[in-house]
Amino acid sequence: MSAWRIAGILHALEGWDMHECGDDMMDIEKSWSAAMKHGFVPLTKG
């Protein structure tokens, strides 16, 4: 699944109303933790 689609899903699930644009970025650890919490895991080879 594409990163932008996962981001949209996470925004909805977590109730985030802030959107990243330009130099305005969310805390990457907050985003990563939310992704993992909702079952989005990195793809691995093997």
N, CA, C and O atoms as a GROMACS GRO file, in nm:
protein
  184
    1MET      N    1   0.086  -0.117   0.000
    1MET     CA    2   0.000   0.000   0.000
    1MET      C    3   0.091   0.123   0.000
    1MET      O    4   0.197   0.122   0.061
    2SER      N    5   0.049   0.227  -0.067
    2SER     CA    6   0.132   0.347  -0.077
    2SER      C    7   0.136   0.425   0.055
    2SER      O    8   0.042   0.419   0.135
    3ALA      N    9   0.246   0.497   0.075
    3ALA     CA   10   0.265   0.575   0.198
    3ALA      C   11   0.156   0.681   0.213
    3ALA      O   12   0.107   0.702   0.324
    4TRP      N   13   0.118   0.748   0.104
    4TRP     CA   14   0.017   0.854   0.116
    4TRP      C   15  -0.118   0.797   0.157
    4TRP      O   16  -0.194   0.863   0.228
    5ARG      N   17  -0.149   0.676   0.112
    5ARG     CA   18  -0.276   0.613   0.149
    5ARG      C   19  -0.275   0.573   0.297
    5ARG      O   20  -0.373   0.594   0.368
    6ILE      N   21  -0.164   0.516   0.341
    6ILE     CA   22  -0.151   0.481   0.482
    6ILE      C   23  -0.161   0.606   0.568
    6ILE      O   24  -0.225   0.605   0.674
    7ALA      N   25  -0.098   0.714   0.525
    7ALA     CA   26  -0.103   0.840   0.600
    7ALA      C   27  -0.247   0.888   0.615
    7ALA      O   28  -0.287   0.932   0.723
    8GLY      N   29  -0.325   0.880   0.509
    8GLY     CA   30  -0.465   0.921   0.515
    8GLY      C   31  -0.545   0.835   0.612
    8GLY      O   32  -0.627   0.886   0.688
    9ILE      N   33  -0.520   0.705   0.608
    9ILE     CA   34  -0.588   0.613   0.700
    9ILE      C   35  -0.550   0.644   0.844
    9ILE      O   36  -0.636   0.648   0.932
   10LEU      N   37  -0.420   0.666   0.868
   10LEU     CA   38  -0.375   0.697   1.005
   10LEU      C   39  -0.435   0.827   1.055
   10LEU      O   40  -0.476   0.836   1.171
   11HIS      N   41  -0.442   0.929   0.969
   11HIS     CA   42  -0.502   1.056   1.010
   11HIS      C   43  -0.647   1.033   1.056
   11HIS      O   44  -0.690   1.089   1.156
   12ALA      N   45  -0.721   0.951   0.981
   12ALA     CA   46  -0.860   0.924   1.016
   12ALA      C   47  -0.870   0.842   1.145
   12ALA      O   48  -0.949   0.876   1.233
   13LEU      N   49  -0.792   0.736   1.156
   13LEU     CA   50  -0.799   0.649   1.273
   13LEU      C   51  -0.757   0.720   1.401
   13LEU      O   52  -0.815   0.698   1.507
   14GLU      N   53  -0.655   0.805   1.391
   14GLU     CA   54  -0.601   0.873   1.509
   14GLU      C   55  -0.669   1.006   1.537
   14GLU      O   56  -0.647   1.067   1.641
   15GLY      N   57  -0.753   1.053   1.444
   15GLY     CA   58  -0.822   1.180   1.462
   15GLY      C   59  -0.731   1.301   1.449
   15GLY      O   60  -0.757   1.406   1.508
   16TRP      N   61  -0.623   1.285   1.373
   16TRP     CA   62  -0.530   1.397   1.353
   16TRP      C   63  -0.592   1.498   1.259
   16TRP      O   64  -0.649   1.460   1.156
   17ASP      N   65  -0.582   1.626   1.291
   17ASP     CA   66  -0.633   1.731   1.202
   17ASP      C   67  -0.520   1.816   1.144
   17ASP      O   68  -0.546   1.909   1.068
   18MET      N   69  -0.397   1.785   1.178
   18MET     CA   70  -0.281   1.856   1.124
   18MET      C   71  -0.233   1.783   0.999
   18MET      O   72  -0.225   1.660   0.997
   19HIS      N   73  -0.200   1.857   0.896
   19HIS     CA   74  -0.152   1.798   0.772
   19HIS      C   75  -0.016   1.854   0.737
   19HIS      O   76   0.007   1.975   0.746
   20GLU      N   77   0.074   1.766   0.698
   20GLU     CA   78   0.210   1.805   0.666
   20GLU      C   79   0.215   1.874   0.530
   20GLU      O   80   0.159   1.826   0.432
   21CYS      N   81   0.282   1.986   0.527
   21CYS     CA   82   0.307   2.053   0.400
   21CYS      C   83   0.427   2.146   0.418
   21CYS      O   84   0.440   2.212   0.522
   22GLY      N   85   0.513   2.151   0.319
   22GLY     CA   86   0.631   2.235   0.329
   22GLY      C   87   0.721   2.191   0.443
   22GLY      O   88   0.755   2.073   0.454
   23ASP      N   89   0.760   2.284   0.529
   23ASP     CA   90   0.848   2.254   0.641
   23ASP      C   91   0.773   2.208   0.766
   23ASP      O   92   0.835   2.176   0.867
   24ASP      N   93   0.641   2.204   0.760
   24ASP     CA   94   0.558   2.166   0.874
   24ASP      C   95   0.540   2.015   0.876
   24ASP      O   96   0.457   1.962   0.802
   25MET      N   97   0.616   1.945   0.959
   25MET     CA   98   0.612   1.799   0.962
   25MET      C   99   0.572   1.749   1.100
   25MET      O  100   0.605   1.811   1.202
   26MET      N  101   0.500   1.636   1.103
   26MET     CA  102   0.465   1.573   1.230
   26MET      C  103   0.587   1.504   1.288
   26MET      O  104   0.688   1.483   1.220
   27ASP      N  105   0.577   1.469   1.413
   27ASP     CA  106   0.679   1.391   1.481
   27ASP      C  107   0.684   1.252   1.417
   27ASP      O  108   0.585   1.179   1.422
   28ILE      N  109   0.796   1.216   1.358
   28ILE     CA  110   0.807   1.089   1.286
   28ILE      C  111   0.785   0.970   1.379
   28ILE      O  112   0.727   0.869   1.337
   29GLU      N  113   0.828   0.980   1.504
   29GLU     CA  114   0.808   0.869   1.598
   29GLU      C  115   0.659   0.849   1.627
   29GLU      O  116   0.613   0.736   1.641
   30LYS      N  117   0.584   0.958   1.636
   30LYS     CA  118   0.439   0.949   1.657
   30LYS      C  119   0.373   0.879   1.538
   30LYS      O  120   0.287   0.793   1.556
   31SER      N  121   0.415   0.916   1.418
   31SER     CA  122   0.359   0.855   1.297
   31SER      C  123   0.395   0.707   1.289
   31SER      O  124   0.310   0.624   1.259
   32TRP      N  125   0.522   0.676   1.315
   32TRP     CA  126   0.570   0.537   1.308
   32TRP      C  127   0.496   0.451   1.410
   32TRP      O  128   0.450   0.341   1.376
   33SER      N  129   0.483   0.498   1.532
   33SER     CA  130   0.415   0.423   1.638
   33SER      C  131   0.269   0.398   1.602
   33SER      O  132   0.217   0.288   1.624
   34ALA      N  133   0.203   0.498   1.548
   34ALA     CA  134   0.063   0.484   1.508
   34ALA      C  135   0.049   0.382   1.395
   34ALA      O  136  -0.043   0.300   1.395
   35ALA      N  137   0.141   0.386   1.300
   35ALA     CA  138   0.137   0.291   1.189
   35ALA      C  139   0.151   0.148   1.240
   35ALA      O  140   0.076   0.059   1.199
   36MET      N  141   0.246   0.126   1.328
   36MET     CA  142   0.267  -0.008   1.384
   36MET      C  143   0.147  -0.052   1.467
   36MET      O  144   0.106  -0.168   1.461
   37LYS      N  145   0.089   0.040   1.545
   37LYS     CA  146  -0.026   0.010   1.630
   37LYS      C  147  -0.145  -0.039   1.547
   37LYS      O  148  -0.221  -0.125   1.591
   38HIS      N  149  -0.160   0.016   1.427
   38HIS     CA  150  -0.273  -0.020   1.342
   38HIS      C  151  -0.240  -0.129   1.241
   38HIS      O  152  -0.318  -0.155   1.149
   39GLY      N  153  -0.123  -0.194   1.258
   39GLY     CA  154  -0.091  -0.311   1.177
   39GLY      C  155  -0.016  -0.285   1.048
   39GLY      O  156   0.003  -0.377   0.968
   40PHE      N  157   0.028  -0.163   1.026
   40PHE     CA  158   0.108  -0.134   0.908
   40PHE      C  159   0.254  -0.161   0.943
   40PHE      O  160   0.313  -0.091   1.024
   41VAL      N  161   0.310  -0.263   0.881
   41VAL     CA  162   0.448  -0.301   0.912
   41VAL      C  163   0.534  -0.287   0.787
   41VAL      O  164   0.483  -0.294   0.675
   42PRO      N  165   0.665  -0.267   0.804
   42PRO     CA  166   0.753  -0.254   0.688
   42PRO      C  167   0.760  -0.384   0.609
   42PRO      O  168   0.748  -0.493   0.665
   43LEU      N  169   0.779  -0.371   0.481
   43LEU     CA  170   0.801  -0.488   0.397
   43LEU      C  171   0.943  -0.536   0.419
   43LEU      O  172   1.036  -0.456   0.428
   44THR      N  173   0.961  -0.666   0.427
   44THR     CA  174   1.095  -0.722   0.442
   44THR      C  175   1.118  -0.827   0.336
   44THR      O  176   1.024  -0.892   0.290
   45LYS      N  177   1.241  -0.841   0.297
   45LYS     CA  178   1.277  -0.946   0.201
   45LYS      C  179   1.318  -1.069   0.280
   45LYS      O  180   1.386  -1.059   0.382
   46GLY      N  181   1.276  -1.182   0.233
   46GLY     CA  182   1.323  -1.301   0.300
   46GLY      C  183   1.228  -1.406   0.303
   46GLY      O  184   1.256  -1.513   0.357
   0.00000   0.00000   0.00000
